[in-house]
Amino acid sequence: FGETEEFSLPHFLWMIRKKTDHEVPVGLFDSSLSVMSHNLGLRKSSQTFYKTVEKQLSEQRIQPHQVLSVSTRLEGDLELAKQHGWKTALLANDRLSLRASSSQLKEEHLKPDRLLTSLKQVIDLLSP
């Protein structure tokens, strides 16, 4: 996904189906638990985004370690997610949008929990 593009949950699910030819299991993504930064009018690389999301999710009794942040950017996006105790996944399916170097992948404060090479892997990660 492009940094300046707007995405909703239905658009995200459509992209998974289009790019992977894979059906998304019914009920896997609950719209009340899925947050797209654009919908909040905030960038993922801001502390305000993480504090806002944590407040919303804590009202639903969801702890930070139960949250998965997926991004193509280590610095800023996934770095802040890790600082907030979230699980992180670096989406490395497109060289043009990937913002991570091999040296950054070795830095403990930046290293993602998972490295994904396709959108289908998001479904695999979240499926019981």
Backbone as JSON Lines, residues from 0, in Angstrom:
{"i":0,"aa":"F","n":[0.84,-1.17,0.0],"ca":[0.0,0.0,0.0],"c":[0.89,1.23,0.0]}
{"i":1,"aa":"G","n":[0.46,2.23,-0.7],"ca":[1.23,3.47,-0.75],"c":[1.05,4.29,0.52]}
{"i":2,"aa":"E","n":[2.07,5.01,0.88],"ca":[2.09,5.8,2.11],"c":[0.96,6.82,2.15]}
{"i":3,"aa":"T","n":[0.6,7.39,1.0],"ca":[-0.41,8.45,1.01],"c":[-1.79,7.95,0.59]}
{"i":4,"aa":"E","n":[-1.92,6.65,0.33],"ca":[-3.22,6.13,-0.09],"c":[-4.15,5.92,1.1]}
{"i":5,"aa":"E","n":[-5.43,6.03,0.83],"ca":[-6.44,5.83,1.87],"c":[-6.93,4.39,1.79]}
{"i":6,"aa":"F","n":[-7.05,3.73,2.95],"ca":[-7.51,2.36,2.97],"c":[-8.54,2.15,4.06]}
{"i":7,"aa":"S","n":[-9.51,1.34,3.71],"ca":[-10.52,0.92,4.67],"c":[-10.37,-0.59,4.81]}
{"i":8,"aa":"L","n":[-11.03,-1.17,5.8],"ca":[-10.96,-2.61,5.96],"c":[-11.46,-3.34,4.71]}
{"i":9,"aa":"P","n":[-12.6,-2.95,4.12],"ca":[-13.02,-3.64,2.89],"c":[-11.99,-3.54,1.77]}
{"i":10,"aa":"H","n":[-11.33,-2.4,1.65],"ca":[-10.31,-2.24,0.6],"c":[-9.12,-3.15,0.89]}
{"i":11,"aa":"F","n":[-8.7,-3.24,2.14],"ca":[-7.6,-4.11,2.54],"c":[-7.94,-5.57,2.2]}
{"i":12,"aa":"L","n":[-9.15,-6.01,2.53],"ca":[-9.57,-7.39,2.25],"c":[-9.64,-7.63,0.74]}
{"i":13,"aa":"W","n":[-10.1,-6.63,-0.03],"ca":[-10.13,-6.74,-1.48],"c":[-8.72,-6.91,-2.03]}
{"i":14,"aa":"M","n":[-7.76,-6.13,-1.48],"ca":[-6.37,-6.22,-1.93],"c":[-5.81,-7.62,-1.66]}
{"i":15,"aa":"I","n":[-6.13,-8.2,-0.52],"ca":[-5.66,-9.55,-0.22],"c":[-6.2,-10.53,-1.25]}
{"i":16,"aa":"R","n":[-7.5,-10.44,-1.51],"ca":[-8.11,-11.36,-2.48],"c":[-7.52,-11.16,-3.88]}
{"i":17,"aa":"K","n":[-7.34,-9.91,-4.27],"ca":[-6.83,-9.6,-5.61],"c":[-5.38,-10.04,-5.78]}
{"i":18,"aa":"K","n":[-4.54,-9.75,-4.81],"ca":[-3.11,-10.03,-4.94],"c":[-2.74,-11.47,-4.62]}
{"i":19,"aa":"T","n":[-3.59,-12.18,-3.88],"ca":[-3.22,-13.53,-3.47],"c":[-4.15,-14.6,-4.01]}
{"i":20,"aa":"D","n":[-5.27,-14.2,-4.6],"ca":[-6.28,-15.15,-5.06],"c":[-6.68,-16.08,-3.9]}
{"i":21,"aa":"H","n":[-6.82,-15.49,-2.73],"ca":[-7.09,-16.23,-1.51],"c":[-8.31,-15.63,-0.82]}
{"i":22,"aa":"E","n":[-9.25,-16.46,-0.42],"ca":[-10.42,-15.98,0.3],"c":[-10.08,-15.72,1.77]}
{"i":23,"aa":"V","n":[-10.63,-14.68,2.32],"ca":[-10.43,-14.34,3.72],"c":[-11.5,-15.05,4.54]}
{"i":24,"aa":"P","n":[-11.11,-15.84,5.54],"ca":[-12.12,-16.53,6.36],"c":[-13.1,-15.55,6.99]}
{"i":25,"aa":"V","n":[-14.38,-15.9,6.94],"ca":[-15.42,-15.06,7.52],"c":[-15.14,-14.85,9.0]}
{"i":26,"aa":"G","n":[-15.25,-13.6,9.44],"ca":[-15.08,-13.28,10.84],"c":[-13.64,-13.08,11.29]}
{"i":27,"aa":"L","n":[-12.66,-13.29,10.39],"ca":[-11.26,-13.14,10.78],"c":[-10.92,-11.69,11.13]}
{"i":28,"aa":"F","n":[-11.47,-10.75,10.35],"ca":[-11.22,-9.34,10.6],"c":[-12.5,-8.7,11.11]}
{"i":29,"aa":"D","n":[-12.49,-8.32,12.36],"ca":[-13.63,-7.63,12.97],"c":[-13.4,-6.13,12.76]}
{"i":30,"aa":"S","n":[-14.31,-5.46,12.07],"ca":[-14.1,-4.05,11.75],"c":[-13.94,-3.19,13.01]}
{"i":31,"aa":"S","n":[-14.52,-3.61,14.13],"ca":[-14.37,-2.81,15.36],"c":[-12.99,-2.97,15.97]}
{"i":32,"aa":"L","n":[-12.22,-3.97,15.51],"ca":[-10.88,-4.21,16.04],"c":[-9.78,-3.91,15.04]}
{"i":33,"aa":"S","n":[-10.14,-3.53,13.83],"ca":[-9.17,-3.22,12.79],"c":[-9.07,-1.71,12.65]}
{"i":34,"aa":"V","n":[-7.85,-1.21,12.69],"ca":[-7.65,0.24,12.64],"c":[-6.77,0.58,11.44]}
{"i":35,"aa":"M","n":[-7.26,1.46,10.61],"ca":[-6.48,1.99,9.5],"c":[-6.11,3.43,9.88]}
{"i":36,"aa":"S","n":[-4.84,3.75,9.8],"ca":[-4.38,5.06,10.26],"c":[-5.11,6.21,9.59]}
{"i":37,"aa":"H","n":[-5.43,6.06,8.31],"ca":[-6.11,7.16,7.61],"c":[-7.48,7.45,8.23]}
{"i":38,"aa":"N","n":[-8.17,6.4,8.67],"ca":[-9.5,6.6,9.26],"c":[-9.45,7.48,10.5]}
{"i":39,"aa":"L","n":[-8.3,7.48,11.16],"ca":[-8.12,8.32,12.35],"c":[-7.56,9.7,11.98]}
{"i":40,"aa":"G","n":[-7.14,9.85,10.74],"ca":[-6.53,11.11,10.32],"c":[-5.14,11.28,10.9]}
{"i":41,"aa":"L","n":[-4.5,10.14,11.21],"ca":[-3.17,10.17,11.82],"c":[-2.22,9.28,11.03]}
{"i":42,"aa":"R","n":[-0.93,9.58,11.12],"ca":[0.08,8.75,10.49],"c":[0.55,7.71,11.52]}
{"i":43,"aa":"K","n":[0.89,6.51,11.01],"ca":[1.37,5.46,11.92],"c":[2.68,5.83,12.57]}
{"i":44,"aa":"S","n":[3.38,6.78,12.01],"ca":[4.67,7.16,12.59],"c":[4.52,8.24,13.67]}
{"i":45,"aa":"S","n":[3.31,8.4,14.23],"ca":[3.12,9.39,15.3],"c":[2.71,8.7,16.6]}
{"i":46,"aa":"Q","n":[3.22,9.2,17.71],"ca":[2.85,8.66,19.02],"c":[1.34,8.79,19.25]}
{"i":47,"aa":"T","n":[0.75,9.86,18.72],"ca":[-0.69,10.08,18.9],"c":[-1.49,8.93,18.32]}
{"i":48,"aa":"F","n":[-1.06,8.39,17.18],"ca":[-1.75,7.25,16.57],"c":[-1.78,6.08,17.54]}
{"i":49,"aa":"Y","n":[-0.64,5.73,18.09],"ca":[-0.55,4.56,18.98],"c":[-1.35,4.76,20.27]}
{"i":50,"aa":"K","n":[-1.28,5.94,20.82],"ca":[-2.06,6.22,22.04],"c":[-3.56,6.16,21.76]}
{"i":51,"aa":"T","n":[-3.98,6.69,20.61],"ca":[-5.4,6.66,20.24],"c":[-5.89,5.23,20.06]}
{"i":52,"aa":"V","n":[-5.12,4.43,19.33],"ca":[-5.5,3.04,19.08],"c":[-5.52,2.26,20.39]}
{"i":53,"aa":"E","n":[-4.52,2.44,21.23],"ca":[-4.48,1.72,22.5],"c":[-5.68,2.06,23.37]}
{"i":54,"aa":"K","n":[-6.09,3.31,23.37],"ca":[-7.26,3.71,24.15],"c":[-8.51,3.0,23.62]}
{"i":55,"aa":"Q","n":[-8.68,3.0,22.3],"ca":[-9.85,2.34,21.69],"c":[-9.86,0.85,22.01]}
{"i":56,"aa":"L","n":[-8.71,0.2,21.86],"ca":[-8.65,-1.24,22.07],"c":[-8.75,-1.61,23.55]}
{"i":57,"aa":"S","n":[-8.21,-0.77,24.44],"ca":[-8.31,-1.09,25.87],"c":[-9.76,-1.04,26.35]}
{"i":58,"aa":"E","n":[-10.57,-0.21,25.69],"ca":[-11.99,-0.17,26.02],"c":[-12.67,-1.49,25.68]}
{"i":59,"aa":"Q","n":[-12.04,-2.27,24.78],"ca":[-12.56,-3.58,24.41],"c":[-11.75,-4.7,25.08]}
{"i":60,"aa":"R","n":[-10.96,-4.32,26.09],"ca":[-10.14,-5.24,26.87],"c":[-9.07,-5.97,26.04]}
{"i":61,"aa":"I","n":[-8.51,-5.28,25.08],"ca":[-7.43,-5.84,24.28],"c":[-6.12,-5.22,24.75]}
{"i":62,"aa":"Q","n":[-5.18,-6.1,25.08],"ca":[-3.88,-5.68,25.59],"c":[-2.92,-5.42,24.42]}
{"i":63,"aa":"P","n":[-1.9,-4.57,24.63],"ca":[-0.95,-4.27,23.55],"c":[-0.31,-5.51,22.92]}
{"i":64,"aa":"H","n":[0.02,-6.53,23.7],"ca":[0.67,-7.72,23.14],"c":[-0.26,-8.53,22.24]}
{"i":65,"aa":"Q","n":[-1.54,-8.18,22.21],"ca":[-2.51,-8.86,21.35],"c":[-2.73,-8.13,20.03]}
{"i":66,"aa":"V","n":[-2.0,-7.04,19.82],"ca":[-2.17,-6.21,18.62],"c":[-1.05,-6.52,17.62]}
{"i":67,"aa":"L","n":[-1.41,-6.65,16.36],"ca":[-0.44,-6.86,15.28],"c":[-0.4,-5.63,14.4]}
{"i":68,"aa":"S","n":[0.8,-5.07,14.23],"ca":[1.0,-3.94,13.33],"c":[1.75,-4.45,12.11]}
{"i":69,"aa":"V","n":[1.17,-4.22,10.93],"ca":[1.79,-4.63,9.67],"c":[2.16,-3.37,8.9]}
{"i":70,"aa":"S","n":[3.41,-3.32,8.44],"ca":[3.86,-2.14,7.71],"c":[5.03,-2.51,6.81]}
{"i":71,"aa":"T","n":[5.3,-1.65,5.84],"ca":[6.47,-1.8,4.99],"c":[7.64,-0.96,5.51]}
{"i":72,"aa":"R","n":[7.41,-0.27,6.64],"ca":[8.43,0.63,7.2],"c":[8.85,0.2,8.6]}
{"i":73,"aa":"L","n":[10.16,-0.02,8.77],"ca":[10.67,-0.36,10.1],"c":[10.74,0.88,10.98]}
{"i":74,"aa":"E","n":[11.52,1.87,10.52],"ca":[11.66,3.09,11.32],"c":[10.34,3.83,11.34]}
{"i":75,"aa":"G","n":[9.97,4.3,12.5],"ca":[8.7,5.01,12.63],"c":[7.58,4.04,12.9]}
{"i":76,"aa":"D","n":[7.02,3.41,11.87],"ca":[5.85,2.56,12.03],"c":[6.09,1.4,12.99]}
{"i":77,"aa":"L","n":[6.9,0.43,12.58],"ca":[7.08,-0.77,13.4],"c":[7.94,-0.5,14.64]}
{"i":78,"aa":"E","n":[8.83,0.44,14.53],"ca":[9.64,0.82,15.69],"c":[8.74,1.32,16.83]}
{"i":79,"aa":"L","n":[7.8,2.19,16.52],"ca":[6.88,2.69,17.55],"c":[5.93,1.61,18.03]}
{"i":80,"aa":"A","n":[5.49,0.75,17.14],"ca":[4.61,-0.36,17.54],"c":[5.32,-1.25,18.56]}
{"i":81,"aa":"K","n":[6.59,-1.56,18.32],"ca":[7.37,-2.36,19.27],"c":[7.5,-1.64,20.61]}
{"i":82,"aa":"Q","n":[7.72,-0.34,20.58],"ca":[7.85,0.44,21.82],"c":[6.57,0.37,22.65]}
{"i":83,"aa":"H","n":[5.44,0.19,21.99],"ca":[4.15,0.11,22.68],"c":[3.76,-1.33,23.03]}
{"i":84,"aa":"G","n":[4.66,-2.28,22.74],"ca":[4.41,-3.66,23.1],"c":[3.57,-4.45,22.12]}
{"i":85,"aa":"W","n":[3.39,-3.91,20.91],"ca":[2.6,-4.6,19.89],"c":[3.46,-5.63,19.18]}
{"i":86,"aa":"K","n":[2.83,-6.65,18.61],"ca":[3.51,-7.58,17.71],"c":[3.71,-6.84,16.39]}
{"i":87,"aa":"T","n":[4.8,-7.14,15.7],"ca":[5.09,-6.42,14.46],"c":[5.38,-7.4,13.32]}
{"i":88,"aa":"A","n":[4.97,-6.99,12.12],"ca":[5.23,-7.77,10.92],"c":[5.64,-6.82,9.81]}
{"i":89,"aa":"L","n":[6.82,-7.05,9.26],"ca":[7.31,-6.25,8.15],"c":[6.83,-6.89,6.85]}
{"i":90,"aa":"L","n":[6.08,-6.14,6.07],"ca":[5.57,-6.63,4.78],"c":[6.59,-6.27,3.71]}
{"i":91,"aa":"A","n":[7.31,-7.28,3.24],"ca":[8.37,-7.08,2.26],"c":[7.99,-7.72,0.93]}
{"i":92,"aa":"N","n":[6.83,-7.35,0.42],"ca":[6.36,-7.94,-0.84],"c":[6.59,-7.06,-2.05]}
{"i":93,"aa":"D","n":[7.14,-5.87,-1.83],"ca":[7.32,-4.92,-2.93],"c":[8.55,-4.07,-2.65]}
{"i":94,"aa":"R","n":[9.58,-4.19,-3.48],"ca":[10.81,-3.45,-3.25],"c":[10.62,-1.93,-3.29]}
{"i":95,"aa":"L","n":[9.62,-1.48,-4.03],"ca":[9.41,-0.04,-4.15],"c":[8.86,0.57,-2.86]}
{"i":96,"aa":"S","n":[8.04,-0.17,-2.14],"ca":[7.45,0.4,-0.92],"c":[8.18,-0.01,0.35]}
{"i":97,"aa":"L","n":[9.04,-1.02,0.28],"ca":[9.76,-1.49,1.47],"c":[10.75,-0.44,1.94]}
{"i":98,"aa":"R","n":[10.66,-0.11,3.22],"ca":[11.56,0.87,3.83],"c":[12.3,0.21,4.98]}
{"i":99,"aa":"A","n":[13.27,-0.66,4.62],"ca":[14.06,-1.36,5.63],"c":[15.36,-1.84,4.98]}
{"i":100,"aa":"S","n":[16.44,-1.72,5.72],"ca":[17.73,-2.2,5.22],"c":[18.1,-3.47,5.97]}
{"i":101,"aa":"S","n":[19.04,-4.22,5.42],"ca":[19.47,-5.46,6.08],"c":[20.1,-5.16,7.44]}
{"i":102,"aa":"S","n":[20.79,-4.03,7.56],"ca":[21.39,-3.68,8.86],"c":[20.3,-3.32,9.88]}
{"i":103,"aa":"Q","n":[19.22,-2.67,9.44],"ca":[18.12,-2.35,10.36],"c":[17.44,-3.61,10.87]}
{"i":104,"aa":"L","n":[17.35,-4.62,10.03],"ca":[16.71,-5.88,10.43],"c":[17.46,-6.57,11.57]}
{"i":105,"aa":"K","n":[18.72,-6.23,11.74],"ca":[19.53,-6.84,12.8],"c":[19.46,-6.04,14.11]}
{"i":106,"aa":"E","n":[18.97,-4.82,14.05],"ca":[18.88,-3.98,15.25],"c":[17.69,-4.43,16.09]}
{"i":107,"aa":"E","n":[17.95,-4.79,17.35],"ca":[16.91,-5.37,18.21],"c":[15.69,-4.47,18.35]}
{"i":108,"aa":"H","n":[15.9,-3.15,18.46],"ca":[14.75,-2.25,18.65],"c":[13.92,-2.07,17.37]}
{"i":109,"aa":"L","n":[14.45,-2.51,16.22],"ca":[13.73,-2.4,14.96],"c":[13.27,-3.75,14.43]}
{"i":110,"aa":"K","n":[13.94,-4.81,14.79],"ca":[13.67,-6.14,14.24],"c":[12.21,-6.55,14.42]}
{"i":111,"aa":"P","n":[11.51,-6.83,13.31],"ca":[10.1,-7.22,13.42],"c":[9.95,-8.63,13.97]}
{"i":112,"aa":"D","n":[8.79,-8.91,14.55],"ca":[8.51,-10.26,15.04],"c":[8.38,-11.24,13.88]}
{"i":113,"aa":"R","n":[7.83,-10.76,12.77],"ca":[7.64,-11.6,11.58],"c":[8.03,-10.82,10.34]}
{"i":114,"aa":"L","n":[8.52,-11.54,9.35],"ca":[8.81,-10.98,8.04],"c":[7.84,-11.62,7.05]}
{"i":115,"aa":"L","n":[7.02,-10.82,6.4],"ca":[6.01,-11.31,5.47],"c":[6.41,-10.97,4.05]}
{"i":116,"aa":"T","n":[6.21,-11.91,3.15],"ca":[6.52,-11.65,1.74],"c":[5.26,-11.62,0.88]}
{"i":117,"aa":"S","n":[4.1,-11.84,1.51],"ca":[2.84,-11.73,0.77],"c":[1.72,-11.34,1.73]}
{"i":118,"aa":"L","n":[0.68,-10.73,1.17],"ca":[-0.47,-10.35,1.98],"c":[-1.18,-11.57,2.55]}
{"i":119,"aa":"K","n":[-1.13,-12.69,1.85],"ca":[-1.77,-13.92,2.34],"c":[-1.23,-14.31,3.71]}
{"i":120,"aa":"Q","n":[0.02,-14.01,3.96],"ca":[0.63,-14.37,5.24],"c":[-0.01,-13.62,6.41]}
{"i":121,"aa":"V","n":[-0.62,-12.48,6.15],"ca":[-1.36,-11.78,7.21],"c":[-2.51,-12.67,7.68]}
{"i":122,"aa":"I","n":[-3.2,-13.27,6.73],"ca":[-4.31,-14.18,7.06],"c":[-3.77,-15.38,7.82]}
{"i":123,"aa":"D","n":[-2.67,-15.95,7.35],"ca":[-2.09,-17.12,8.01],"c":[-1.69,-16.81,9.45]}
{"i":124,"aa":"L","n":[-1.15,-15.62,9.67],"ca":[-0.74,-15.2,11.01],"c":[-1.93,-15.1,11.97]}
{"i":125,"aa":"L","n":[-3.04,-14.61,11.46],"ca":[-4.2,-14.34,12.3],"c":[-5.18,-15.51,12.41]}
{"i":126,"aa":"S","n":[-5.04,-16.49,11.53],"ca":[-5.97,-17.62,11.55],"c":[-5.66,-18.53,12.73]}
{"i":127,"aa":"P","n":[-6.73,-19.01,13.39],"ca":[-6.51,-19.92,14.53],"c":[-5.95,-21.26,14.1]}
